[in-house]
């Protein structure tokens, strides 16, 4: 993989100025439609799910509704599950995996679990196929108070009244070649730091919460996804994307400490999925199917009385 010697925006060794952020923003081109791809798909589901408008992004002259799908007849006594996609707007299978789960696989869980699905947390970035928002901020490092990202703040407000009800949160992501060719070099340039190359894993993996690890939960998801696409092997140092493995295909990050999305609910069971759409061994369809398989496996694990028995 080719790495840029110097990122084309900013001065090496110096964090970006407002002028640098404006230059970066001017280079972002709208490439697809949130209204068509996401809002249209959600509208077609209104007869089967409650649609919640939990906020609106307002960037310059552009406005985006922030939409969630919620189970009809939410029952406080049932376990609640939050599914999020598109926290990073460029990670396509997370958005479409969340939508497909609701459209094709959510109905069997009616009356057994309360579902709250947010298919596209970052609409502006979705349209521009980018990791950051309008202000060159990563929403998935911004789930903290006060949040610097509108996207993160709005999602936290949506979840806050339901605190204590969530048993699980599944956050759908991708790791792509552009992480290494564009996004990590841009991050280093933005922060005035040197770029340090890393290796992109070839295959699916999960990120567990270092402060609340749930290895059996993670491995149940790995086993289900493996029927759809391949699991990323460790590198020569036994690591995935620079982090040590804790079970096959699983690494750990401290969710709340670094402001990651799955840390917002306080749920016992949390995970971040990572598919690899640039693999020669996987198609776009497999990546979407892998996201759906991960969500279904997570909920099936929760609803299995043997898994929830006291230990």
N, C-alpha and C positions, 0 to 999 in steps of 0.2 A: 504494500500500500504506500502511495506517495504522500509525504507530509510536507506542508508548506514551510519554506525556510523562514518566512516572515509573513505574518498576517497583514493584509493590505490596508487595514484601518488602524490608526493610532500610532503612537511612538513607542518602540520597544522599551520595556522597563518602566513605563508610566501607565497608570490606569487611564481608561478612557475619560475624556472630557465630555460635556454635553454635546459639543460639536461632533465628536467622534460617534456618539450614540446616534445623532441625527444622520450622519453619513451612513452608518450601518442600516438604519431604518429605511433610508432612501433606496437601498439596494434590495429590499425585500419586495418581492413581486407576488401579487395574488394569483394563485395557480388553480384553485378549486373553490367550490362554493359550500360554505357551512349551511346556508339556507337550503340548498338543494339536497345535499348529502345527509345532513343531520336533522335539521328542522323538519324537512319533508318526511323523513323516515319516522320521526317522533309523531308527527301529525297522523300518520297512518295507524298508530298504535293507541290513539286516544280512546277508542271504544273499549279497550281491554285494560288500560292502566290510567291512573291519575297522572296528568302532566302538570308539573310544578315549575313555574317560572321563579327561580330563586335569586334573580338579579339581572343586570344588564351591563355589558362592557361598553364603555364609551371611550373610543380612541380617535382623536381628531374628529372627522365628520362621519365616522363609522360607528354603528351601534349593533351589538350582538346580544340576543336573548340568551340567558343561561338557563338551560332546561334540564329537568330530571324526570324520570319515570318512577312512579311509586305504586306499590300494590294497592288495588282496590280494597277497601275495607281493612285498613291497617289494624292489626290486633295486638295491643301492647303486650299480651302474654306470650306471643310467639317470638322466636329468635329473629333478630333483624340482621340483614346482610346488606352492606354497601358495596356496590361495584362502580369503579370509576375508570374512565378511559380518556385519552386525549389530554392528560395533564401536560404532556409534551405534544404539541399539536402535530408534529411531523410523524408521530408514531401511529401510522394509519390503522394497523390491525387492532389496536386497542379501542379505537373509536368504533370500527365496524364489527369487532368482536362483541362489544357491549350491546350494540344494536341488534346483532343477530341472536345473541343470547335471549334478549327480551322477546324478540319476534318469534323465535322458533323453540325455545327451551324453557322459558320461565313458567309457563302455565302449570306444569305438574307440581310446582312448588306452592301453588295457591292454597291457602289455608294451612300450610305447614311452616312457612317462613315469610316474614315481611321483607320485601325487596325494595331497595332504593338504588336506582341505576342512573348515573350521570355519564352519558356517553362521551361528551366532549367538554372537558373543563376549560380548554383554551381555544376558543373559536378563531380569534385573530391569527394565532400561530398555526392552527389547522389549515387555514386558507393559504398561508404562505409556506407551508411545509417546513416549519422551523421549531426549534426547541424553546426559544425565548418568547416573551411577550413584547408588546409595543415599545416598552422601555428597556429592552435588552436585559430583562430579569427572568431568571429560571423559576417558574411557579413551583417546581418540585424541590426547591430549597427555601420556600417562602411560607410554609405552613407553620407560622408562629405569630405571636401577638407582640407588637403590631406587625401585620404583614405588609411587605412592600409591593405585593402583587394583587391586583383586583381579583384575579381568578381564584387565588388561594383564599383571600378574605371572604369572598362570597360563598365558597364551598364550606368553609368553617362555620359561617352563619347558618347555612342550611342544616348542618349536622348538629349544631349545638343543642337545640331543643330535644333531640333524641338521644343525648348522651346517656349511657347506662343501658340502652336497649340493644346495642349492636353486639352480636357475637362474633362477626367476621367482617373484614374489609379486604376485597381483592382489587388491586390497582393494576391496570393492564398497560404494559409498556413494550417497547422494542429496543434492542441494541442494534445499531446499523453501522455500515461502513462510514457514513457521514459523521458519526460521532467522532471518529478519529481524523477524518479529512477536513471537517469544517467546524463542528461544534466545540470540541475540546481546544483546538487552536484559537478559536474565537474567544473562548472563556479565558485562556491564558492572556491573550492580548487585552481583553477588556479589563482584567485585573492587574495588568502590568507585570505578569509573571512569565517565566520561561515555559515553553511547551515541552512536556515530557511524554513521548510516545508510549502507547499501551497496545496490547493485543486484544482484538475483538473476538469473543468466543463464537465458534461456529455451532450454533444450535440454541435450543431453549434452556433457560435456567430461571431460578427463582431467587429473590432476595427476602430473607427472613428478618425479623426484628431482633437485633442483638440484645436488646433489653428484655425481650419476652419471646425467646425462641420456642417454636412448636414443631419439632422435627417430624413427628408422625403426620401432622397436617401437610407439611411441605412434601413429604415423600408420597402421600396419597395423590397429590396433584401431579407430581413427576410421573408416577405410574400411569395415570390417565392420559397425560399429554404424550407420553412415549408411543401410544397407539396411533397418534396423529402425525408426529414429527419427531426428529431426533433430539436427544438431550446433549447439551454442549459438554465435550470432554474437557478435563482440566489441562492446563498447559504443562510445560516441562517442570515447572516449579510446584505443580499440584494446585494451581490457583485458577480462578476465573476472573477476568478483567482486573487482575492485580490483587484480588482478595482471596483468602483461604476458603476452601470448601468445608462445609459442615454437613456431610452427607452428599450423595450424588446429585449434582446439578443445583446445589444450594449454597449461597453465600449469605452473609449477615451484615446489615448496616444498622446503626442506632437511629431509628426513625425520627423520634421526637427531637433528639439532640441536633440533627442537621436539617430539620424542617421538611421531612418527607411526608407525602400525602397519607400513607396508611397509618401515620401516628395520630390522626385527628379524632378518631372515634373512641379510643380506649378499649377497643375490642380485644378479646382474648386471642382470636385467630386472625392474623394479618399476613399478607404476602404481596409482593410485587412480581408480576410475571415479566419475563424478557424473552421475546422471540427474536429471531435473526432473519429478516426478510431478504438479506443479500446472499444468503447461503445458496450454493449451487444445488444443494440437496433439499431445498424447500421452495414452495411456490407461495404467492400471495394468499391463495385460497387455504393452503395448509396453515399459514400463520393466523388467519382469522379463526379457522377451526381449532387451532391450539388454544387460542384465548377462550373460546367457548368451552372447550374441554376442561380448562383450568377452573373456570367459574363453576361448572356443573360438579366437578370433582370436589371442590371446596365445600359447596353446599351439601352434597351427599355425605361428606365426612361429618359435617355438623349434625345432620339429621340421623346419623347412625347411632342408636342408643348404646352400642358396645363401645364406640369411641368416647362417648360422654360419661361413661361409668366412672365413679370415683376411683382414684388410684392410690 
